[in-house]
Amino acid sequence: MKNNNLAEKELIVNMGPQHPATHGVLRLVLEVEGEIIKKCTPYIGYLHRGVEKLSEDLTYVQSLPLTDRLDYLSSMVNNVGFALAVEKLVGINVPERAKFIRTIMSEMTRICSHLVWLATHALDIGAMTVFLYAMRDREYLLELFEMIAGARLTVSYSRIGGVRCDINDEFLDKLGKFINEFPDRVEEYETLIDRNRVWLKRTKGVGVISAEEAINYGLTGPVLRGSGVYYDVRKFFPYDAYDQVEFEVPLGKNGDIYDRYRCRMLEFRQSARIIKQCIEKIPSGSILAENAPRIRMPESPLKIDKQDINFEIYTEDKQIESFIEKFPEVYASVEAPRGELGFYIVCDNSSKPFRVRVRAPSFVHAAVLPKLCEGSLIADVIANIGSIDIILGECDR
Amino acid sequence: METLNLIFLSVIYTAIYFGILLLHIAYATYAERKIIGHIQLRLGPMVVGPHGLLQPIADVVKLIFKEDIVPSRADKFIFKVAPLISLTAALSSFAVIPVNQNWVISDIDVGLLYVLGIAGISVYGIVFAGWSSNSKYAFLGGLRSAAQMISYEVALGLSLVGVILMAESFNLTEIVNKQSEYWYGMFLLPQIIGYFVFIVAMLAETNRLPFDLPEAETELVAGYFVEYSGARFSLFYLAEYAAMFCMSALAAICFWGGWTVPPFLIKAFPFLEEVPGIVWFLLKLYFHIFLFLWIRGTLPRYRYDQLMAIGWKVLIPLALVNIVLTSILKYYL
């Protein structure tokens, strides 16, 4: 006796791309029944800028600033990742000091990026105050970036074969001061949210992904470790100075939002620990390898003729070509704050890469959203997006 | 002539009362922004006037002069009426709320019932707004708030039954006077369970954090009023703050003894009797307003099903236990 006029119908809700909680321009099409999600389809590509394709038209050194724009919250790590790939390709040995500087910067970036994650994740769940507390600490680190690299977000600090400019004692003092205070700050955040029953209720047992599924989906970083899988590029394939410092890789157990949250909160402390060791151990020496390819500005005043400028730039990169025959392709990865960020580069005997492919953790993680969301409530979608911590700039590239 | 005079006087009283009330409401928005600002390590409004004191006026002027957009697919009549229902319902409950001995527009004997009944009507404004906007987010927000406000109204009503039992009256003035007859001077002590239930239900009833699901910013963008703009939007905003004031006033009257001071305090500090009752009332009222803001600055948001579970599985049983306990006490003492 079913009345057709009252037949049940699923409501299709279009969440994004301008929704305040989808962290950029992620678009989720949700089929909801009441508040319960029946189907969730993520659509990406709203922030596609063709970074990989653009790189094919630029020399290796020129491609580097493009990587800033991948994951704009952790540009330092992106730079390091790209530089590592090219260094592996060309066979450049990075000086020790540069390695330590890179490690310090990478960990600072991790703290910065996790602070933004914490801020927005808490804001999504409704705790507004954490947002501004986290931004206060991030501001301090951004000022340190500005002090060394001249930019706050898109730093372009790494160079192929080292880093751009040296750090000084003032920087190290300020950083050391921050690192000493920082663990207390983390505890402050934890008092605000970790001992809060509302927070625990919203995060425990929500958005669960088992270890096996996490591996099958190709998850990396804190999202994978939250499920209890021990994998960290810094430990498995050490780069820079990570084999010279001691640190632990925090693991979760249940793979729910709370465990992923705990993992990142513990990573804050490990990052602080790494930076502390680096400050103690940092050797003196040069910051750029001898045989590093560089861009030099033309020595004579610039002419309007475009060919001249191009010529100057390309000749500097000629030295790369001799290596290309030996190493036609390369893959190098770093542990970005969001997971394994890999760069795959194919060469074709010219000063420009033939193909660049970025293995972006956000792209992989976005694919797991339907698995996490289906069957849960609308409010959990927001919590899930926050907990897998995707950056659409990296996802869409 | 007598009747005319009475009507005239009532109108004057009402105008003065609501003028002052609206000023309070306007500055409550300022207080919210300032207090939350300081909780969050920032200053809040600082530009308009000294320390941003003229900010509420600037906001009102801005909102009134904004374009009033009515979505083309909306049910226009209901869309336009909904904010009016919300605001009227929120403001008219103040007609029976006394702010001092005999300072009340209409001292009716079922005052408390009237306030609860009017609070029930205000949900219509929200449901109408959500439904008539013809927007999915607004619709979800409207549905959420319908479920939320109706289920928490039960808890709110039940939490006040204990007070009614002790005061043996629905009249709000009577409730306050009854409290000053006891040595402790307020129902807060014997009705501590009722007060707890009332505070939680009050947060849910006014759609404030941690129960602001109908307007959950990060989930539903703005919830039921997502399609509203300009003056109509500000009416919803006013209604929310008026409801906050109404609930705070109710808490002050029913649990904190309204404008009276506990007798034992007067015995200890005789000078307290000199302080006018309105000051006590406002202090108690603003304590609860501050509570609203403080909670907003600290707590995350509950999920929809958790909210329902708290309402039906925790608050209502607690309120019922409170009623039974109060009745037993009342019978034997």
Interface residues (C-beta under 8 A of the other chain):
Chain A: L11 I12 V13 N14 H19 P20 A21 V32 E35 A122 L123 D124 I125 G126 A127 M128 T129 F131 L132 Y133 R136 L192 I193 N196 V198 W199 K201 R202 L377 I378 A379 D380 V381 I382
Chain B: I36 I39 Q40 L41 R42 K136 Y137 F139 L140 R144 L209 P210 D212 L213 A216 E217 T218 E219 L220 V221 R296 G297 T298 L299 P300 R301 Y302 R303 Y304 D305 Q306
